[in-house]
Amino acid sequence: METKTKIKPLGNRVLVKKIEEQEQIKGGIIIPDAAKEASQEAEVIALGSGRNDEGKVLEFEVKVGDRVLVSKYGGTEVKRDKETLVVLRQDDILAVLG
């Protein structure tokens, strides 16, 4: 998925779009958005240059389109074109989902 506004992460950062879970219903009660936990699943939208803080170029372990598991509180949320995206360091990606 591509956003209308281009966002290019810098360095070893990755731009992801969180994958929202379907509405949860327990015992017929709809859980409000404020009570739901933030999803930790995301799709990789864009990659930075791969440079770390020392200027060394490192290869990314993920690619655009990968479905990943991200750290619960990692990254910075960015709202663009009615979408909520997250810019985070590659280290905040915990796993690639198959």
Contacts in CASP RR format, 6 or more apart in sequence:
PFRMAT RR
TARGET T0000
AUTHOR 0000-0000-0000
METHOD contacts of the structure
MODEL  1
METKTKIKPLGNRVLVKKIEEQEQIKGGIIIPDAAKEASQEAEVIALGSG
RNDEGKVLEFEVKVGDRVLVSKYGGTEVKRDKETLVVLRQDDILAVLG
1 17 0 8 1.000
1 43 0 8 1.000
1 45 0 8 1.000
2 45 0 8 1.000
3 45 0 8 1.000
3 80 0 8 1.000
3 81 0 8 1.000
3 83 0 8 1.000
3 85 0 8 1.000
4 80 0 8 1.000
4 81 0 8 1.000
5 80 0 8 1.000
5 81 0 8 1.000
7 15 0 8 1.000
7 45 0 8 1.000
7 46 0 8 1.000
7 78 0 8 1.000
7 80 0 8 1.000
7 85 0 8 1.000
7 87 0 8 1.000
8 46 0 8 1.000
8 48 0 8 1.000
9 15 0 8 1.000
9 46 0 8 1.000
9 47 0 8 1.000
9 48 0 8 1.000
9 87 0 8 1.000
10 48 0 8 1.000
10 49 0 8 1.000
11 48 0 8 1.000
11 49 0 8 1.000
11 50 0 8 1.000
11 51 0 8 1.000
11 52 0 8 1.000
12 48 0 8 1.000
12 50 0 8 1.000
12 51 0 8 1.000
12 52 0 8 1.000
12 58 0 8 1.000
12 60 0 8 1.000
12 89 0 8 1.000
12 90 0 8 1.000
12 91 0 8 1.000
13 48 0 8 1.000
13 87 0 8 1.000
13 88 0 8 1.000
13 89 0 8 1.000
13 90 0 8 1.000
14 44 0 8 1.000
14 46 0 8 1.000
14 47 0 8 1.000
14 48 0 8 1.000
14 60 0 8 1.000
14 62 0 8 1.000
14 87 0 8 1.000
14 88 0 8 1.000
14 89 0 8 1.000
14 90 0 8 1.000
14 93 0 8 1.000
15 44 0 8 1.000
15 45 0 8 1.000
15 46 0 8 1.000
15 47 0 8 1.000
15 85 0 8 1.000
15 86 0 8 1.000
15 87 0 8 1.000
16 42 0 8 1.000
16 43 0 8 1.000
16 44 0 8 1.000
16 45 0 8 1.000
16 68 0 8 1.000
16 70 0 8 1.000
16 85 0 8 1.000
16 86 0 8 1.000
16 88 0 8 1.000
16 93 0 8 1.000
17 42 0 8 1.000
17 43 0 8 1.000
17 45 0 8 1.000
17 83 0 8 1.000
17 84 0 8 1.000
17 85 0 8 1.000
17 86 0 8 1.000
18 38 0 8 1.000
18 39 0 8 1.000
18 41 0 8 1.000
18 42 0 8 1.000
18 70 0 8 1.000
18 84 0 8 1.000
18 86 0 8 1.000
19 39 0 8 1.000
19 41 0 8 1.000
19 42 0 8 1.000
19 43 0 8 1.000
19 67 0 8 1.000
20 39 0 8 1.000
21 36 0 8 1.000
21 39 0 8 1.000
21 41 0 8 1.000
23 30 0 8 1.000
23 31 0 8 1.000
24 30 0 8 1.000
24 31 0 8 1.000
24 36 0 8 1.000
25 31 0 8 1.000
38 72 0 8 1.000
40 69 0 8 1.000
40 70 0 8 1.000
40 71 0 8 1.000
40 72 0 8 1.000
40 94 0 8 1.000
41 67 0 8 1.000
41 68 0 8 1.000
41 69 0 8 1.000
41 70 0 8 1.000
41 97 0 8 1.000
42 67 0 8 1.000
42 68 0 8 1.000
42 69 0 8 1.000
42 70 0 8 1.000
42 86 0 8 1.000
43 65 0 8 1.000
43 66 0 8 1.000
43 67 0 8 1.000
43 68 0 8 1.000
44 62 0 8 1.000
44 63 0 8 1.000
44 64 0 8 1.000
44 65 0 8 1.000
44 66 0 8 1.000
44 68 0 8 1.000
45 64 0 8 1.000
45 65 0 8 1.000
45 85 0 8 1.000
46 64 0 8 1.000
47 60 0 8 1.000
47 62 0 8 1.000
47 63 0 8 1.000
47 64 0 8 1.000
48 60 0 8 1.000
49 57 0 8 1.000
50 57 0 8 1.000
50 58 0 8 1.000
50 59 0 8 1.000
50 60 0 8 1.000
50 90 0 8 1.000
51 57 0 8 1.000
51 58 0 8 1.000
52 58 0 8 1.000
60 90 0 8 1.000
61 90 0 8 1.000
61 93 0 8 1.000
61 96 0 8 1.000
62 68 0 8 1.000
62 90 0 8 1.000
62 93 0 8 1.000
62 96 0 8 1.000
66 96 0 8 1.000
66 97 0 8 1.000
67 96 0 8 1.000
67 97 0 8 1.000
67 98 0 8 1.000
68 93 0 8 1.000
68 94 0 8 1.000
68 95 0 8 1.000
68 96 0 8 1.000
68 97 0 8 1.000
69 93 0 8 1.000
69 94 0 8 1.000
69 95 0 8 1.000
69 96 0 8 1.000
69 97 0 8 1.000
70 86 0 8 1.000
70 88 0 8 1.000
70 92 0 8 1.000
70 93 0 8 1.000
70 94 0 8 1.000
71 88 0 8 1.000
71 92 0 8 1.000
71 93 0 8 1.000
71 94 0 8 1.000
74 86 0 8 1.000
74 88 0 8 1.000
74 92 0 8 1.000
75 86 0 8 1.000
75 87 0 8 1.000
75 88 0 8 1.000
75 89 0 8 1.000
75 92 0 8 1.000
76 86 0 8 1.000
76 87 0 8 1.000
76 88 0 8 1.000
77 84 0 8 1.000
77 85 0 8 1.000
77 86 0 8 1.000
78 84 0 8 1.000
78 85 0 8 1.000
78 86 0 8 1.000
78 87 0 8 1.000
79 85 0 8 1.000
END
